[in-house]
Amino acid sequence: MKMSREKIPRLIEIDKQILKSLKQSVKSPSLIATEISRNRKYVANRLRYLMDIGLVEKIARGLYKLK
């Protein structure tokens, strides 16, 4: 008998940096990108992933917060 395991989301280092940044306040991808020295589009893509796994929510156009 095979046991099924729940799929556990994997966080990469940038995800952890984004989450740490969002602990401080609601932020835009541009502001986060500047704080962690990354490309805005890459940060926006990672924010979508973090939304998909339920860690972040979009509260307005271009603004995100921790869930």
C-alpha positions, -999 to 999 in steps of 0.1 A, spaced: 0 0 0 14 34 -10 11 63 13 3 96 -2 22 126 10 10 161 8 30 183 -15 50 206 6 58 239 -11 95 247 -14 109 281 -6 140 293 -22 162 320 -6 145 349 -24 111 337 -12 125 339 24 138 374 17 105 385 3 86 372 33 110 389 57 105 422 38 67 418 40 68 413 78 76 450 81 46 463 61 25 461 29 49 466 -1 51 467 -39 73 444 -60 94 474 -69 101 483 -32 109 447 -23 132 444 -53 151 475 -43 154 462 -7 167 428 -16 187 439 -47 167 418 -72 149 424 -105 113 437 -101 99 412 -126 116 383 -108 102 395 -74 67 398 -90 69 362 -103 79 350 -68 51 369 -52 26 351 -75 41 318 -64 39 328 -27 2 338 -34 -4 304 -50 8 286 -20 -11 308 4 16 328 21 10 362 6 -21 381 -6 -26 409 -30 -45 437 -13 -46 462 -42 -30 466 -75 7 463 -69 5 459 -31 11 427 -12 11 416 24 16 384 44 -14 363 48 
